[in-house]
């Protein structure tokens, strides 16, 4: 089997995620990054409609492909910071062996494709942020939904109660 390349923020196998800047307001989950002087925060955003929530136990558990996406992004970010390349091709040449060692069976995005361009843009945009990388789950819930999160993978969980406006799809602030 050929090595696989992974870093998708698009839809896959029924998973609701954002693609680029195409934020979908009716989505039960999305992914985004926040960069600060302290660090970078890859965020999984979920609400009570997401498929990862076991409604019988009210426990939310991320799927393996979601956890893998975070691990692979972490590797991309650490290698980008280590090598500080001029472009994606230079980065791929310098970091490919380390990447494959960290993620057997996977490979880095190829040169001159949209994925490589997007990753280069994101990593370059974050290169002056702090070194810390903190995977985060942002959980939006109704007040009556006490949801737990199985966070044994180093994620920080931020739980926010949302109150919807009467008869609308708008959140009251």
C-alpha positions in Angstrom: 0.0 0.0 0.0 1.3 3.5 -0.9 1.9 5.9 2.0 -1.0 8.1 2.8 -1.0 11.8 3.3 -3.4 13.3 5.8 -4.3 16.8 6.8 -7.9 17.4 5.9 -10.2 20.0 7.1 -12.9 18.9 4.7 -15.7 16.5 4.9 -14.9 12.8 5.2 -17.0 9.7 5.8 -19.9 11.5 7.4 -17.7 13.7 9.6 -18.9 17.3 9.8 -15.9 19.6 9.5 -15.0 23.0 8.0 -13.2 23.2 4.7 -10.9 26.2 4.4 -13.0 29.3 5.1 -16.3 27.6 4.3 -17.7 27.6 7.8 -21.0 25.7 8.0 -23.3 27.1 10.7 -25.5 24.0 10.8 -22.5 21.7 11.3 -22.3 19.7 14.6 -18.6 20.0 14.6 -15.7 21.9 13.0 -11.9 22.3 13.2 -9.8 25.5 13.5 -6.5 26.8 14.8 -5.7 29.6 17.1 -2.2 31.0 17.2 -1.0 33.2 20.2 2.3 34.4 21.6 2.0 31.5 24.0 1.3 28.7 21.5 -0.9 27.1 18.9 -4.3 25.6 19.7 -5.7 23.0 17.2 -9.4 23.0 18.1 -12.1 20.4 17.6 -15.4 22.1 18.0 -18.5 19.9 18.8 -22.0 20.3 19.9 -24.7 18.1 21.2 -25.6 16.8 17.7 -22.2 15.4 16.9 -21.8 11.7 16.1 -19.0 11.4 18.7 -21.4 11.8 21.6 -22.9 8.7 23.1 -26.4 9.9 24.0 -27.0 7.1 26.5 -24.0 8.0 28.7 -23.5 11.6 27.5 -19.8 10.9 27.0 -18.0 12.4 24.0 -15.1 10.4 22.5 -13.1 11.6 19.5 -12.5 9.1 16.7 -9.1 7.7 15.8 -8.9 9.8 12.6 -9.6 13.0 14.5 -6.8 12.1 17.0 -4.5 11.2 14.1 -5.2 14.6 12.5 -4.1 16.3 15.6 -0.9 14.2 16.0 0.0 14.8 12.4 -0.5 18.5 12.6 1.6 18.5 15.7 4.4 16.8 13.8 4.1 19.2 10.9 4.2 22.2 13.2 7.3 20.9 15.2 9.2 20.0 12.0 8.3 23.4 10.5 9.6 25.2 13.5 12.8 23.1 13.5 13.7 23.5 9.8 12.2 27.0 9.1 12.1 26.4 5.4 11.7 28.9 2.5 9.0 26.9 0.8 7.1 23.6 0.9 9.5 21.7 -1.3 12.4 22.6 0.9 10.4 21.6 4.0 9.4 18.3 2.5 12.9 17.4 1.5 14.3 18.3 5.0 11.5 16.8 7.1 10.2 13.8 5.1 12.2 11.1 6.9 11.4 12.4 10.3 7.7 12.6 9.4 7.6 9.1 8.1 9.4 7.9 11.2 6.8 9.6 13.4 3.9 8.3 11.3 4.7 5.0 9.7 2.6 4.4 6.6 1.8 8.1 6.1 3.7 10.6 4.1 3.8 14.4 3.8 1.7 16.3 1.3 3.3 16.3 -2.2 4.7 19.4 -3.8 2.6 21.7 -5.9 -0.8 20.7 -4.7 -3.5 22.5 -2.8 -2.9 20.6 0.4 0.8 21.5 0.4 0.0 25.1 -0.4 -2.6 25.3 2.4 -0.3 23.7 4.9 2.6 26.0 4.0 0.3 29.0 4.4 -0.9 27.8 7.8 2.5 26.8 9.2 4.1 30.0 8.0 1.3 32.0 9.5 1.9 30.2 12.9 5.7 30.2 12.9 6.0 33.3 15.1 3.5 32.0 17.6 4.7 30.3 20.8 6.1 26.8 20.8 3.3 25.3 22.9 0.8 23.1 21.1 -2.4 22.4 23.0 -5.0 20.2 21.5 -8.4 21.5 22.5 -12.0 20.3 22.4 -14.5 23.2 22.4 -17.8 21.7 23.4 -21.0 23.6 22.9 -24.0 22.3 24.9 -27.4 23.1 26.2 -27.6 23.9 29.9 -29.6 20.6 30.5 -26.9 18.5 28.8 -24.1 17.6 31.3 -21.6 16.1 28.8 -18.3 14.4 29.8 -15.3 14.1 27.6 -12.8 11.2 27.5 -9.7 13.3 27.3 -6.9 10.8 27.8 -5.1 12.0 24.7 -3.8 15.3 26.1 -6.8 17.4 25.0 -8.0 20.3 27.1 -11.8 20.5 27.1 -13.7 23.8 27.2 -17.4 23.4 27.7 -19.7 26.3 26.9 -23.4 26.4 27.5 -25.3 27.9 24.5 -28.7 29.5 24.8 -30.6 29.8 21.6 -32.8 32.8 20.8 -36.5 31.9 20.9 -37.6 30.5 17.5 -34.2 31.2 15.9 -30.9 29.6 15.1 -29.0 32.4 16.8 -27.0 32.1 20.0 -27.8 34.6 22.7 -24.7 36.3 24.2 
